[in-house]
């Protein structure tokens, strides 16, 4: 979650996050256009590389 938040800050584009048991969900959406933009797709692609920390 922290890694995703840092990526959002770097991109200047923010997702909505929700947590559940054993999972974290990110919703990426641009309300201004009522859909997805290139910035949303870039943000999602950067989230793909995040791995969970080793406990």
N, CA, C, O and CB atoms as a CASP TS submission, in Angstrom:
PFRMAT TS
TARGET T0000
AUTHOR 0000-0000-0000
METHOD Language model
MODEL 1
PARENT N/A
ATOM      1  N   UNK     1       0.822  -1.177   0.000  1.00  0.00           N
ATOM      2  CA  UNK     1       0.000   0.000   0.000  1.00  0.00           C
ATOM      3  C   UNK     1       0.878   1.257   0.000  1.00  0.00           C
ATOM      4  O   UNK     1       0.600   2.218  -0.718  1.00  0.00           O
ATOM      5  CB  UNK     1      -0.941  -0.011   1.204  1.00  0.00           C
ATOM      6  N   UNK     2       1.925   1.236   0.803  1.00  0.00           N
ATOM      7  CA  UNK     2       2.832   2.387   0.831  1.00  0.00           C
ATOM      8  C   UNK     2       3.518   2.588  -0.510  1.00  0.00           C
ATOM      9  O   UNK     2       3.670   3.719  -0.971  1.00  0.00           O
ATOM     10  CB  UNK     2       3.880   2.211   1.926  1.00  0.00           C
ATOM     11  N   UNK     3       3.934   1.491  -1.139  1.00  0.00           N
ATOM     12  CA  UNK     3       4.599   1.591  -2.439  1.00  0.00           C
ATOM     13  C   UNK     3       3.651   2.176  -3.481  1.00  0.00           C
ATOM     14  O   UNK     3       4.056   3.013  -4.287  1.00  0.00           O
ATOM     15  CB  UNK     3       5.107   0.209  -2.895  1.00  0.00           C
ATOM     16  N   UNK     4       2.403   1.744  -3.469  1.00  0.00           N
ATOM     17  CA  UNK     4       1.414   2.272  -4.413  1.00  0.00           C
ATOM     18  C   UNK     4       1.167   3.754  -4.156  1.00  0.00           C
ATOM     19  O   UNK     4       1.028   4.535  -5.097  1.00  0.00           O
ATOM     20  CB  UNK     4       0.092   1.486  -4.311  1.00  0.00           C
ATOM     21  N   UNK     5       1.111   4.137  -2.899  1.00  0.00           N
ATOM     22  CA  UNK     5       0.920   5.542  -2.556  1.00  0.00           C
ATOM     23  C   UNK     5       2.065   6.410  -3.043  1.00  0.00           C
ATOM     24  O   UNK     5       1.850   7.531  -3.504  1.00  0.00           O
ATOM     25  CB  UNK     5       0.765   5.695  -1.063  1.00  0.00           C
ATOM     26  N   UNK     6       3.284   5.891  -2.941  1.00  0.00           N
ATOM     27  CA  UNK     6       4.451   6.636  -3.422  1.00  0.00           C
ATOM     28  C   UNK     6       4.393   6.810  -4.937  1.00  0.00           C
ATOM     29  O   UNK     6       4.731   7.872  -5.460  1.00  0.00           O
ATOM     30  CB  UNK     6       5.753   5.918  -3.020  1.00  0.00           C
ATOM     31  N   UNK     7       3.965   5.768  -5.633  1.00  0.00           N
ATOM     32  CA  UNK     7       3.826   5.862  -7.091  1.00  0.00           C
ATOM     33  C   UNK     7       2.774   6.909  -7.444  1.00  0.00           C
ATOM     34  O   UNK     7       2.974   7.705  -8.362  1.00  0.00           O
ATOM     35  CB  UNK     7       3.445   4.483  -7.701  1.00  0.00           C
ATOM     36  N   UNK     8       1.663   6.912  -6.727  1.00  0.00           N
ATOM     37  CA  UNK     8       0.610   7.911  -6.964  1.00  0.00           C
ATOM     38  C   UNK     8       1.158   9.322  -6.794  1.00  0.00           C
ATOM     39  O   UNK     8       0.876  10.201  -7.608  1.00  0.00           O
ATOM     40  CB  UNK     8      -0.578   7.687  -6.006  1.00  0.00           C
ATOM     41  N   UNK     9       1.936   9.539  -5.744  1.00  0.00           N
ATOM     42  CA  UNK     9       2.518  10.862  -5.505  1.00  0.00           C
ATOM     43  C   UNK     9       3.446  11.259  -6.649  1.00  0.00           C
ATOM     44  O   UNK     9       3.412  12.400  -7.109  1.00  0.00           O
ATOM     45  CB  UNK     9       3.282  10.881  -4.170  1.00  0.00           C
ATOM     46  N   UNK    10       4.274  10.325  -7.108  1.00  0.00           N
ATOM     47  CA  UNK    10       5.204  10.613  -8.199  1.00  0.00           C
ATOM     48  C   UNK    10       4.460  10.962  -9.482  1.00  0.00           C
ATOM     49  O   UNK    10       4.889  11.835 -10.237  1.00  0.00           O
ATOM     50  CB  UNK    10       6.130   9.419  -8.439  1.00  0.00           C
ATOM     51  N   UNK    11       3.344  10.280  -9.727  1.00  0.00           N
ATOM     52  CA  UNK    11       2.573  10.491 -10.947  1.00  0.00           C
ATOM     53  C   UNK    11       1.609  11.675 -10.842  1.00  0.00           C
ATOM     54  O   UNK    11       1.111  12.160 -11.858  1.00  0.00           O
ATOM     55  CB  UNK    11       1.803   9.239 -11.285  1.00  0.00           C
ATOM     56  N   UNK    12       1.346  12.137  -9.624  1.00  0.00           N
ATOM     57  CA  UNK    12       0.371  13.208  -9.435  1.00  0.00           C
ATOM     58  C   UNK    12      -1.038  12.764  -9.789  1.00  0.00           C
ATOM     59  O   UNK    12      -1.873  13.571 -10.198  1.00  0.00           O
ATOM     60  CB  UNK    12       0.752  14.414 -10.267  1.00  0.00           C
ATOM     61  N   UNK    13      -1.289  11.485  -9.631  1.00  0.00           N
ATOM     62  CA  UNK    13      -2.581  10.890  -9.983  1.00  0.00           C
ATOM     63  C   UNK    13      -2.900   9.859  -8.909  1.00  0.00           C
ATOM     64  O   UNK    13      -2.069   8.998  -8.619  1.00  0.00           O
ATOM     65  CB  UNK    13      -2.559  10.234 -11.429  1.00  0.00           C
ATOM     66  N   UNK    14      -4.068   9.930  -8.323  1.00  0.00           N
ATOM     67  CA  UNK    14      -4.326   9.134  -7.128  1.00  0.00           C
ATOM     68  C   UNK    14      -5.455   8.132  -7.310  1.00  0.00           C
ATOM     69  O   UNK    14      -6.494   8.436  -7.896  1.00  0.00           O
ATOM     70  CB  UNK    14      -4.646  10.038  -5.977  1.00  0.00           C
ATOM     71  N   UNK    15      -5.230   6.947  -6.801  1.00  0.00           N
ATOM     72  CA  UNK    15      -6.212   5.866  -6.830  1.00  0.00           C
ATOM     73  C   UNK    15      -6.965   5.839  -5.504  1.00  0.00           C
ATOM     74  O   UNK    15      -6.545   6.452  -4.522  1.00  0.00           O
ATOM     75  CB  UNK    15      -5.527   4.494  -7.105  1.00  0.00           C
ATOM     76  N   UNK    16      -8.080   5.120  -5.495  1.00  0.00           N
ATOM     77  CA  UNK    16      -8.787   4.848  -4.244  1.00  0.00           C
ATOM     78  C   UNK    16      -8.412   3.435  -3.822  1.00  0.00           C
ATOM     79  O   UNK    16      -8.415   2.516  -4.642  1.00  0.00           O
ATOM     80  CB  UNK    16     -10.354   5.010  -4.404  1.00  0.00           C
ATOM     81  N   UNK    17      -8.090   3.261  -2.551  1.00  0.00           N
ATOM     82  CA  UNK    17      -7.647   1.971  -2.045  1.00  0.00           C
ATOM     83  C   UNK    17      -8.636   1.419  -1.035  1.00  0.00           C
ATOM     84  O   UNK    17      -9.255   2.165  -0.276  1.00  0.00           O
ATOM     85  CB  UNK    17      -6.263   2.090  -1.417  1.00  0.00           C
ATOM     86  N   UNK    18      -8.776   0.091  -1.036  1.00  0.00           N
ATOM     87  CA  UNK    18      -9.542  -0.585   0.014  1.00  0.00           C
ATOM     88  C   UNK    18      -8.765  -1.834   0.417  1.00  0.00           C
ATOM     89  O   UNK    18      -8.102  -2.467  -0.404  1.00  0.00           O
ATOM     90  CB  UNK    18     -11.001  -0.948  -0.471  1.00  0.00           C
ATOM     91  N   UNK    19      -8.864  -2.168   1.690  1.00  0.00           N
ATOM     92  CA  UNK    19      -8.149  -3.320   2.237  1.00  0.00           C
ATOM     93  C   UNK    19      -9.130  -4.383   2.676  1.00  0.00           C
ATOM     94  O   UNK    19     -10.203  -4.079   3.198  1.00  0.00           O
ATOM     95  CB  UNK    19      -7.256  -2.904   3.411  1.00  0.00           C
ATOM     96  N   UNK    20      -8.756  -5.626   2.463  1.00  0.00           N
ATOM     97  CA  UNK    20      -9.514  -6.773   2.947  1.00  0.00           C
ATOM     98  C   UNK    20      -8.532  -7.792   3.482  1.00  0.00           C
ATOM     99  O   UNK    20      -7.321  -7.594   3.393  1.00  0.00           O
ATOM    100  CB  UNK    20     -10.404  -7.386   1.828  1.00  0.00           C
ATOM    101  N   UNK    21      -9.033  -8.864   4.030  1.00  0.00           N
ATOM    102  CA  UNK    21      -8.160  -9.889   4.576  1.00  0.00           C
ATOM    103  C   UNK    21      -7.313 -10.494   3.461  1.00  0.00           C
ATOM    104  O   UNK    21      -7.838 -11.149   2.561  1.00  0.00           O
ATOM    105  CB  UNK    21      -8.980 -10.981   5.292  1.00  0.00           C
ATOM    106  N   UNK    22      -6.004 -10.273   3.524  1.00  0.00           N
ATOM    107  CA  UNK    22      -5.081 -10.844   2.552  1.00  0.00           C
ATOM    108  C   UNK    22      -5.086 -10.177   1.189  1.00  0.00           C
ATOM    109  O   UNK    22      -4.567 -10.744   0.228  1.00  0.00           O
ATOM    110  CB  UNK    22      -5.385 -12.264   2.380  1.00  0.00           C
ATOM    111  N   UNK    23      -5.665  -8.974   1.082  1.00  0.00           N
ATOM    112  CA  UNK    23      -5.690  -8.329  -0.227  1.00  0.00           C
ATOM    113  C   UNK    23      -5.779  -6.810  -0.082  1.00  0.00           C
ATOM    114  O   UNK    23      -6.212  -6.288   0.946  1.00  0.00           O
ATOM    115  CB  UNK    23      -6.869  -8.854  -1.062  1.00  0.00           C
ATOM    116  N   UNK    24      -5.365  -6.132  -1.122  1.00  0.00           N
ATOM    117  CA  UNK    24      -5.533  -4.681  -1.236  1.00  0.00           C
ATOM    118  C   UNK    24      -6.028  -4.409  -2.649  1.00  0.00           C
ATOM    119  O   UNK    24      -5.484  -4.943  -3.615  1.00  0.00           O
ATOM    120  CB  UNK    24      -4.184  -3.898  -0.929  1.00  0.00           C
ATOM    121  N   UNK    25      -7.045  -3.590  -2.769  1.00  0.00           N
ATOM    122  CA  UNK    25      -7.614  -3.257  -4.074  1.00  0.00           C
ATOM    123  C   UNK    25      -7.370  -1.785  -4.379  1.00  0.00           C
ATOM    124  O   UNK    25      -7.438  -0.936  -3.489  1.00  0.00           O
ATOM    125  CB  UNK    25      -9.128  -3.578  -4.115  1.00  0.00           C
ATOM    126  N   UNK    26      -7.089  -1.492  -5.638  1.00  0.00           N
ATOM    127  CA  UNK    26      -6.932  -0.108  -6.086  1.00  0.00           C
ATOM    128  C   UNK    26      -7.936   0.141  -7.203  1.00  0.00           C
ATOM    129  O   UNK    26      -8.029  -0.640  -8.150  1.00  0.00           O
ATOM    130  CB  UNK    26      -5.464   0.180  -6.568  1.00  0.00           C
ATOM    131  N   UNK    27      -8.679   1.225  -7.087  1.00  0.00           N
ATOM    132  CA  UNK    27      -9.591   1.653  -8.140  1.00  0.00           C
ATOM    133  C   UNK    27      -8.986   2.892  -8.784  1.00  0.00           C
ATOM    134  O   UNK    27      -8.719   3.892  -8.117  1.00  0.00           O
ATOM    135  CB  UNK    27     -11.036   1.939  -7.581  1.00  0.00           C
ATOM    136  N   UNK    28      -8.777   2.806 -10.083  1.00  0.00           N
ATOM    137  CA  UNK    28      -8.169   3.908 -10.822  1.00  0.00           C
ATOM    138  C   UNK    28      -9.200   4.388 -11.841  1.00  0.00           C
ATOM    139  O   UNK    28      -9.685   3.614 -12.666  1.00  0.00           O
ATOM    140  CB  UNK    28      -6.819   3.470 -11.522  1.00  0.00           C
ATOM    141  N   UNK    29      -9.523   5.679 -11.768  1.00  0.00           N
ATOM    142  CA  UNK    29     -10.622   6.213 -12.556  1.00  0.00           C
ATOM    143  C   UNK    29     -10.482   7.727 -12.588  1.00  0.00           C
ATOM    144  O   UNK    29     -10.089   8.328 -11.588  1.00  0.00           O
ATOM    145  CB  UNK    29     -12.008   5.781 -11.974  1.00  0.00           C
ATOM    146  N   UNK    30     -10.792   8.349 -13.707  1.00  0.00           N
ATOM    147  CA  UNK    30     -10.768   9.808 -13.796  1.00  0.00           C
ATOM    148  C   UNK    30     -12.198  10.316 -13.877  1.00  0.00           C
ATOM    149  O   UNK    30     -12.878  10.144 -14.888  1.00  0.00           O
ATOM    150  CB  UNK    30      -9.939  10.286 -15.027  1.00  0.00           C
ATOM    151  N   UNK    31     -12.642  10.944 -12.798  1.00  0.00           N
ATOM    152  CA  UNK    31     -14.027  11.415 -12.713  1.00  0.00           C
ATOM    153  C   UNK    31     -14.322  12.499 -13.748  1.00  0.00           C
ATOM    154  O   UNK    31     -15.436  12.575 -14.268  1.00  0.00           O
ATOM    155  CB  UNK    31     -14.317  11.947 -11.311  1.00  0.00           C
ATOM    156  N   UNK    32     -13.339  13.330 -14.045  1.00  0.00           N
ATOM    157  CA  UNK    32     -13.535  14.450 -14.972  1.00  0.00           C
ATOM    158  C   UNK    32     -13.995  13.985 -16.354  1.00  0.00           C
ATOM    159  O   UNK    32     -14.787  14.664 -17.008  1.00  0.00           O
ATOM    160  CB  UNK    32     -12.245  15.246 -15.105  1.00  0.00           C
ATOM    161  N   UNK    33     -13.496  12.824 -16.799  1.00  0.00           N
ATOM    162  CA  UNK    33     -13.886  12.301 -18.114  1.00  0.00           C
ATOM    163  C   UNK    33     -14.855  11.129 -17.995  1.00  0.00           C
ATOM    164  O   UNK    33     -15.271  10.546 -18.997  1.00  0.00           O
ATOM    165  CB  UNK    33     -12.649  11.869 -18.896  1.00  0.00           C
ATOM    166  N   UNK    34     -15.209  10.791 -16.750  1.00  0.00           N
ATOM    167  CA  UNK    34     -16.126   9.676 -16.497  1.00  0.00           C
ATOM    168  C   UNK    34     -15.616   8.380 -17.131  1.00  0.00           C
ATOM    169  O   UNK    34     -16.378   7.631 -17.743  1.00  0.00           O
ATOM    170  CB  UNK    34     -17.525  10.008 -17.034  1.00  0.00           C
ATOM    171  N   UNK    35     -14.319   8.131 -16.973  1.00  0.00           N
ATOM    172  CA  UNK    35     -13.732   6.928 -17.538  1.00  0.00           C
ATOM    173  C   UNK    35     -12.235   6.871 -17.292  1.00  0.00           C
ATOM    174  O   UNK    35     -11.714   7.491 -16.365  1.00  0.00           O
ATOM    175  CB  UNK    35     -14.016   6.852 -19.021  1.00  0.00           C
ATOM    176  N   UNK    36     -11.560   6.117 -18.137  1.00  0.00           N
ATOM    177  CA  UNK    36     -10.116   5.935 -18.016  1.00  0.00           C
ATOM    178  C   UNK    36      -9.371   6.859 -18.962  1.00  0.00           C
ATOM    179  O   UNK    36      -9.836   7.160 -20.062  1.00  0.00           O
ATOM    180  CB  UNK    36      -9.733   4.482 -18.292  1.00  0.00           C
ATOM    181  N   UNK    37      -8.208   7.302 -18.510  1.00  0.00           N
ATOM    182  CA  UNK    37      -7.328   8.127 -19.336  1.00  0.00           C
ATOM    183  C   UNK    37      -5.971   7.438 -19.452  1.00  0.00           C
ATOM    184  O   UNK    37      -5.720   6.417 -18.811  1.00  0.00           O
ATOM    185  CB  UNK    37      -7.175   9.562 -18.737  1.00  0.00           C
ATOM    186  N   UNK    38      -5.116   8.004 -20.265  1.00  0.00           N
ATOM    187  CA  UNK    38      -3.759   7.472 -20.397  1.00  0.00           C
ATOM    188  C   UNK    38      -3.054   7.473 -19.044  1.00  0.00           C
ATOM    189  O   UNK    38      -2.311   6.541 -18.736  1.00  0.00           O
ATOM    190  CB  UNK    38      -2.950   8.294 -21.422  1.00  0.00           C
ATOM    191  N   UNK    39      -3.278   8.502 -18.238  1.00  0.00           N
ATOM    192  CA  UNK    39      -2.654   8.575 -16.910  1.00  0.00           C
ATOM    193  C   UNK    39      -3.105   7.412 -16.027  1.00  0.00           C
ATOM    194  O   UNK    39      -2.312   6.894 -15.242  1.00  0.00           O
ATOM    195  CB  UNK    39      -2.992   9.914 -16.229  1.00  0.00           C
ATOM    196  N   UNK    40      -4.366   6.997 -16.145  1.00  0.00           N
ATOM    197  CA  UNK    40      -4.864   5.852 -15.381  1.00  0.00           C
ATOM    198  C   UNK    40      -4.130   4.577 -15.784  1.00  0.00           C
ATOM    199  O   UNK    40      -3.747   3.773 -14.934  1.00  0.00           O
ATOM    200  CB  UNK    40      -6.380   5.681 -15.587  1.00  0.00           C
ATOM    201  N   UNK    41      -3.941   4.403 -17.084  1.00  0.00           N
ATOM    202  CA  UNK    41      -3.272   3.199 -17.580  1.00  0.00           C
ATOM    203  C   UNK    41      -1.802   3.168 -17.170  1.00  0.00           C
ATOM    204  O   UNK    41      -1.274   2.110 -16.829  1.00  0.00           O
ATOM    205  CB  UNK    41      -3.389   3.117 -19.104  1.00  0.00           C
ATOM    206  N   UNK    42      -1.144   4.321 -17.202  1.00  0.00           N
ATOM    207  CA  UNK    42       0.254   4.401 -16.761  1.00  0.00           C
ATOM    208  C   UNK    42       0.353   4.040 -15.286  1.00  0.00           C
ATOM    209  O   UNK    42       1.236   3.280 -14.889  1.00  0.00           O
ATOM    210  CB  UNK    42       0.832   5.819 -17.009  1.00  0.00           C
ATOM    211  N   UNK    43      -0.549   4.581 -14.476  1.00  0.00           N
ATOM    212  CA  UNK    43      -0.538   4.290 -13.043  1.00  0.00           C
ATOM    213  C   UNK    43      -0.746   2.796 -12.795  1.00  0.00           C
ATOM    214  O   UNK    43      -0.031   2.195 -11.992  1.00  0.00           O
ATOM    215  CB  UNK    43      -1.625   5.108 -12.319  1.00  0.00           C
ATOM    216  N   UNK    44      -1.712   2.201 -13.473  1.00  0.00           N
ATOM    217  CA  UNK    44      -1.976   0.765 -13.307  1.00  0.00           C
ATOM    218  C   UNK    44      -0.757  -0.064 -13.698  1.00  0.00           C
ATOM    219  O   UNK    44      -0.419  -1.030 -13.013  1.00  0.00           O
ATOM    220  CB  UNK    44      -3.192   0.340 -14.149  1.00  0.00           C
ATOM    221  N   UNK    45      -0.104   0.303 -14.780  1.00  0.00           N
ATOM    222  CA  UNK    45       1.077  -0.442 -15.226  1.00  0.00           C
ATOM    223  C   UNK    45       2.194  -0.375 -14.188  1.00  0.00           C
ATOM    224  O   UNK    45       2.925  -1.347 -13.998  1.00  0.00           O
ATOM    225  CB  UNK    45       1.577   0.103 -16.571  1.00  0.00           C
ATOM    226  N   UNK    46       2.328   0.754 -13.526  1.00  0.00           N
ATOM    227  CA  UNK    46       3.367   0.882 -12.504  1.00  0.00           C
ATOM    228  C   UNK    46       3.033   0.070 -11.256  1.00  0.00           C
ATOM    229  O   UNK    46       3.942  -0.364 -10.549  1.00  0.00           O
ATOM    230  CB  UNK    46       3.561   2.348 -12.131  1.00  0.00           C
ATOM    231  N   UNK    47       1.757  -0.142 -10.973  1.00  0.00           N
ATOM    232  CA  UNK    47       1.361  -0.964  -9.831  1.00  0.00           C
ATOM    233  C   UNK    47       1.716  -2.437 -10.045  1.00  0.00           C
ATOM    234  O   UNK    47       1.927  -3.162  -9.073  1.00  0.00           O
ATOM    235  CB  UNK    47      -0.138  -0.821  -9.576  1.00  0.00           C
ATOM    236  N   UNK    48       1.784  -2.887 -11.291  1.00  0.00           N
ATOM    237  CA  UNK    48       2.031  -4.299 -11.599  1.00  0.00           C
ATOM    238  C   UNK    48       3.338  -4.789 -10.987  1.00  0.00           C
ATOM    239  O   UNK    48       3.429  -5.946 -10.577  1.00  0.00           O
ATOM    240  CB  UNK    48       2.056  -4.514 -13.109  1.00  0.00           C
ATOM    241  N   UNK    49       4.335  -3.943 -10.919  1.00  0.00           N
ATOM    242  CA  UNK    49       5.641  -4.358 -10.414  1.00  0.00           C
ATOM    243  C   UNK    49       5.764  -4.413  -8.904  1.00  0.00           C
ATOM    244  O   UNK    49       6.811  -4.807  -8.391  1.00  0.00           O
ATOM    245  CB  UNK    49       6.667  -3.451 -10.932  1.00  0.00           C
ATOM    246  N   UNK    50       4.723  -4.030  -8.177  1.00  0.00           N
ATOM    247  CA  UNK    50       4.797  -4.024  -6.713  1.00  0.00           C
ATOM    248  C   UNK    50       4.664  -5.450  -6.189  1.00  0.00           C
ATOM    249  O   UNK    50       3.745  -6.177  -6.566  1.00  0.00           O
ATOM    250  CB  UNK    50       3.693  -3.114  -6.104  1.00  0.00           C
ATOM    251  N   UNK    51       5.581  -5.838  -5.324  1.00  0.00           N
ATOM    252  CA  UNK    51       5.498  -7.157  -4.695  1.00  0.00           C
ATOM    253  C   UNK    51       5.277  -6.985  -3.198  1.00  0.00           C
ATOM    254  O   UNK    51       5.728  -5.999  -2.614  1.00  0.00           O
ATOM    255  CB  UNK    51       6.783  -7.991  -4.968  1.00  0.00           C
ATOM    256  N   UNK    52       4.587  -7.936  -2.574  1.00  0.00           N
ATOM    257  CA  UNK    52       4.357  -7.817  -1.133  1.00  0.00           C
ATOM    258  C   UNK    52       5.665  -7.957  -0.358  1.00  0.00           C
ATOM    259  O   UNK    52       6.567  -8.680  -0.779  1.00  0.00           O
ATOM    260  CB  UNK    52       3.348  -8.875  -0.663  1.00  0.00           C
ATOM    261  N   UNK    53       5.763  -7.266   0.773  1.00  0.00           N
ATOM    262  CA  UNK    53       6.971  -7.404   1.589  1.00  0.00           C
ATOM    263  C   UNK    53       7.073  -8.806   2.185  1.00  0.00           C
ATOM    264  O   UNK    53       6.061  -9.454   2.452  1.00  0.00           O
ATOM    265  CB  UNK    53       6.984  -6.353   2.710  1.00  0.00           C
ATOM    266  N   UNK    54       8.278  -9.252   2.383  1.00  0.00           N
ATOM    267  CA  UNK    54       8.506 -10.553   3.009  1.00  0.00           C
ATOM    268  C   UNK    54       8.381 -10.402   4.518  1.00  0.00           C
ATOM    269  O   UNK    54       9.048  -9.561   5.120  1.00  0.00           O
ATOM    270  CB  UNK    54       9.903 -11.128   2.624  1.00  0.00           C
ATOM    271  N   UNK    55       7.544 -11.201   5.116  1.00  0.00           N
ATOM    272  CA  UNK    55       7.343 -11.124   6.566  1.00  0.00           C
ATOM    273  C   UNK    55       8.125 -12.199   7.277  1.00  0.00           C
ATOM    274  O   UNK    55       8.077 -12.287   8.504  1.00  0.00           O
ATOM    275  CB  UNK    55       5.866 -11.243   6.915  1.00  0.00           C
TER
END
